[in-house]
Amino acid sequence: MTQVETVVIGGGAMGAATAWQLARRGREVALLERYEPGHRNGASHGASRNFNVAYADPVYVRMLVEALPLWRELEAESATSLLDLVGVANHGRAAQFDAVHAALAAAGIPAEFLPVDEAARRWPGIRWDTRVLFNAQAGRVNADATIAALHETAASAGADVRHRTRATRIEPLGDQRVRVASVTDDGVEEVFEARTAVVTLGAWTTKLVGGLALPRLVVTQEQPAHFAVRDDAIEWPSYNHFPGPADAGYEYWRSPVYGMLTPGEGVKAGWHGVGPVVDPDARDFLPRPDQLADLQRYARDWLPGVDADAVTPISCTYTTTPDEHFVLDRVGPIVVGAGFSGHGFKFTPVVGRILADLADGRGPAPERFAADRVIAAAGGSPTGLAGR
């Protein structure tokens, strides 16, 4: 039996960030990741995510204020460039633009409104339909590079980072001890005993800790795509686009659309959280033809800077709660971080800090992230402007 202070189960973005934070504090931590480095089975892979700061909710705004300095610390420690602040442009019929602008201004986060003609002059690859809320201190983050940087910096700080190691059972031993059984791809079994275990398993969360009182976690297979760029010389911001009424030409939209330029791959566009519900161990990784066709129609209508017929579908999982707020909580010796899909990646180093605090007994996290919270029947985005 291996004795450690903390076992982190799941080495995607949030688990790796937690291990990094704990190791920096001198904690003895083991990070167990089921798959090989760079795998494509979960939600933390790919070369781009929106670093979108368009939030009005004060809890998330405070997390945004903390996020950018922590990203810069990770970049400095890993000697890796992760953020590209090309800006995020939000447009469409969302009613929350004014509230978001006011909240960001109060927090000192740059935000400005641009008229349609100014946005079209600056970014001709996108057709704009309303005034644009532009955030200059935003843009995109390289997800693949982030995971590699977190694993490297956590290991350099003393974490025991183990790939191809799957947690098979978690057993609380009272409020202050926990036992975690694991097995490697080679069939080697090992049991860890720790003061705390942090579960950051994304789509697999309920498969390991489904007995805990958690909000319902719905796992969907999302199917964004990359579209080939027509002119490499034009600039692209990251973007979020919100539909108007069906009779105004938005009848085929599945949801708001998010996207960004992924260097070397094209412009990413995706529907938000409308993929089929799946078992993460039984996915086909294939796009739904009807959803892809509608996404291509969107590209023809709204992205004149891309070739809608030169499309490369991609696949990932979303794991969401009914109210789209995260789960960041501790139940006995088990800390759970879950429900990040759709808007969590930008908060990765902050979530790592919060989960490390919970593992260290410094808590609690904000009440809206409680595992046993009461969720109203009508959920809705916590931002109104969330983009992946």
N, C-alpha and C positions, 0 to 999 in steps of 0.2 A: 504494500500500500504506500502511495506517495503522499506525503504531507506538504501542503502549501497553504498560504494565507487565503488566496482567492483563485478559483477556477472560473475562467470566462469561457462560455460555451457558444461558439459561433464566431468565426473570424472575419465576417464582413465588415462594413464600415464602422458600425456602432460597437461591435465587440472589439475590433482592433483598436479603436480610439480609447475604449475603456482600459484595455491592457496597457496602452501607451501611457495613459494618465496614471494608472496605478504604479507602473514600473518607475516612472519619473519620481514618484514619492518614496521610492525605496521599498515598495511592497513586493512580496514574493508572489508572483502570479504565473499561472499556466494558461495559455490560450489554446483551445482545442478547435480546430477547423476540419470539418468533415472532408472537404475536397482539396484538390491540388491548387497551388497558387495560380491565379488568373482564370479560375473556372468561370463558367457562364450559366450556372444553375440557379442563381438566386436573384438578388436585386442590386448588388453593389458593383457590377461589372460595367464595362463600356468606357468610352473615352470622354464622355461629356454628360454633365448635369447642369441644369440652370442654377446659378447662384443668384436667386431671386430674393430681393429684400422687400417686396411689396406686401407688407403686413400692417394691419391696423391694431390687432390684438396686442395689448401691452406686454403680455408674457413673452410672446414671440419676438416683439421688438427688442426687449431686453436681451433675449438670447442672440439676436442679430448683432447687437452692439458688442457682445462678448465674442461672437464667432470670428470676425475678421482678424483681430489680433491673434487668436489661437491658430487660425489657418496660417498666419505668417510665422508663428513659432514653429509649426510643423514643417513648413517650407525650409526654415533656417536649419532646423535640426537634421532634416533629411537631405539638405542641399538639392531639393527638387522643386521645380516650379509647378504649382498645382492650380492656382487661380489665374484666370485671364479676365480682367475687368473691362470687358467690351461693352458693358452696360446691359440692362434689361429694359425692353420697351413693352409696356402693357397697353393694349387698345381693345376697343369693342364696347359693348353696352353694359359693362359692369357698373353697378350703382355705388361701389365702395371706393372709387378713385379719390374722391375728396377726403374721405376719412383716412385712407392710407397716406395720402400726401401730408395731411396734418400730423399724423402720428410719426411719420419719418422725420418731418421737419423738427418736431419737438425733441426727437432723439438725436438730432444732428446728423442724420443720414441724408445725403443729397437726393433730392427728388424735384423734378420740374415737369410742367405740362408743355408739350409741343403741339402746335397746330399740324394738321394733316400735311399741308404743303411743305413744312419744314422737315417733318419725318420722311416724306417721300424724297426730298432732296438729299438727305443724309443717307438713307437706306433704301435705294430703289429696288432692291430685291423683294421687298414686301409691299403689298397694297394695304394702305391704312384706311380704316373706315370711320374713325372718330379721333378726337384729340388723343394724344399719347402721353401716358405717365411714364417718364423716363428716369431711371435710377442709374447714375453714372458709377456709383460704388457697388456695382453688381456685375454679373456676366456669366461665366461658365467655370466649372471645376472639372478637372480630369479625374474621373472615378477610379480607373485602373491604377493610375499613378498614385492616387491617394491611398488605396489599400496597400500597395507595395511599400509606400513610405511609412505607413503606420506599423506594418509588420517589422520593417527594418529598424525603426526608431524604438519600438517596444523591445525588440530583442537586444538592441544595443544598450538599453537601460536595464537589462537583466531579466526580461520576461522569457519564459520558456514557450516558444511559439511552435506548435505542432500541427502540421498539415496531415491530411489523410487519416484523421483521428476523429471518430464519431462517438459522441456521448450517447450511451444506450439507456441509462437510467440515472435518475437523480433522487436522492433519499435524504430528507431532513433528519438530523439527529438532535432534535430540540431546536431552540431558537438561535444557537450560536455555532452549530457545526452542521456540515452537510457532506454527504458522500456522493461521488459521481463515478459511475462505471463507464468505461470507454473501450473501444476496440479499433485497431488500425486496419488499413486495407489488407495488411498481411495476416490479419487474424490474431494479432497480439492483444491480449486483454490487460487492462490496467485499471486500478481503482484509485481515485484521488479522494483524500479527506481534507476539507478546508473549513475555514471560518465562514466563508460566504461563497456562493456560486452566482455568477452573473449570466443570465440566459439572454442571448442576443441572436436568436436563431431565425429571425425573419419568418418566412413561410412555414418553417418547421416548428414554430414556438409551441403550438398546442399539442403537437405530437409528443413533446417531452414533458410539458408542464400543464397539460390540459385540465388537470385536477385543481389548479389554483383558480381563485375567483378573479378572472380576467374579463374585460369586455370581449365581445365576439370579434374574432379576427377572421376576416374574409380574405382568402388568397385568390387572386385573379392572375391570368396570364395576359400581360399587356403587350401590344404589338405596334410600337412606333416604327418609323422607317427613316432611312436617309435618302435624300433626293440629290441627284447630281447638280452641281452649280453651273450655270451657263457662263458666267464671267468671273474669273478668279480675282479680278481687280476690285470688285465692289466690296464694301464693308457690310458686315452682318452683326447686329446686336442679338443677344438672346431675346426671346419674346414670349408673351402670353396673349392669347386672342380670345375674346369672349363674344358669344353669338347674340344676335338680336332675335326678334320674333320669326317664326317659321314663314309667315307670309311676306317677309322681307328678304327671302332667299336663303334662309339658314335652316331649311327644313331637313336637310340631310346630315346636319351636324350631330355627332354623338355626345359631345361635351365641349367645354372649352378646349383649345389647342395650345400646347406648349412646344417650344423648339429652340434650337440654337445651331450655329455652325459647328460641326465637328471636324476640325482640320484633318484633311486627308480622306474624309469619308463622305462629306456632303452636308447638306442642311437637314437637321433632324426635325421631324414633326410627329406629334403623337396626340391621340385622344387621351383624356385623363380619366383613368379608372373605370373603363367600360368593357374590359376584356372578360372572357368566360371564367367562371369559377373553376379552379383546378386543384388537384392533389399535386403538391410540388414534386412528388416522387413518380408521377405518371403524366408528365407533360409531353406534348408533341412538338413544342417550339415552333409551330407553324402559324402563319397569320390567318385570321378569319378572312376569307375572300371579300365578303361584303364590307367589313370594316376597312380593309386595305383599299378597296375601290373608292370608298367615300373619302379616305385620306388623300388619295390621288386627286380626287375632284377638288378637295380643299386646296391642294398645291396648285392646281390649274387656276383656281379662282383667286387665290390670295398670295401666292408666292411666284411672281413673274420671273424671279431670278433663278428658278430651278427648272429642270426638265422633269415633269411629273411622270413621264414614262420610264425614266432611268431611276428606278427605285430599288432599294435594298432593304427588305423588312428585317427587323431585329426583334428579339423576344426577351422579356424579363418578367419577374413576378412583382405584384403589388401585394402588400399585406396591410389592410386598413381596418380601423375601428369604425363603428357606426357614426361617431361624431368627428372623425378624421384627426382627433387629438392623439398624441402619442400615449403609450403606457411607459411610465418611468416610476417604478415603485419597488418596495421591498416587502416581502412576505416571509417572516421568520428569517432564515439564513439565505433565502433565495431572492436575488434582485432580478427584475424583469425589465428589459427594454424592447418594445415592440410597437408595431403599428405606424411605421415611419413613412410608408410609401406615398408617393405623390408630392411630398414637400419636405422630406427629412434630411436629404443628403447635405444640404448647405449647413445644417446644424451639427454635423458629425463631431467636431472636436468639443462642442459644448455638451452634447449628449454624453460623450465619453467622460467628461468632467462630472456631470450629474450622476451618472451610474457609478463612477469611482467613489464619489461622495457617499452614495447610498451603501456601497460595499464597505466603506470605512465607518459607517455609522453616523455620518453627517447628513442629516436630512430633515424633513422630507423634501421631495421635489414639489413643484407647484401642484396645488390640489387638482387642477384639471387633468393632470397626468396620472391620478390615482388609479390603481388597478380595480378598486371596488366602487368607482364613481357611478352615479346614476346618470344614464344617458337618455336625453329626451328622444321621443320617437322620430322627430325631424332633426337630422344632424346638420350637414352642410359644411362647407369648407371653413376652417378656422380663419382663413385670410380673405376669402372671396377672390383672391388673385393668385392662388397657389399654382406653381408650375414646377414640373420636375426638373 
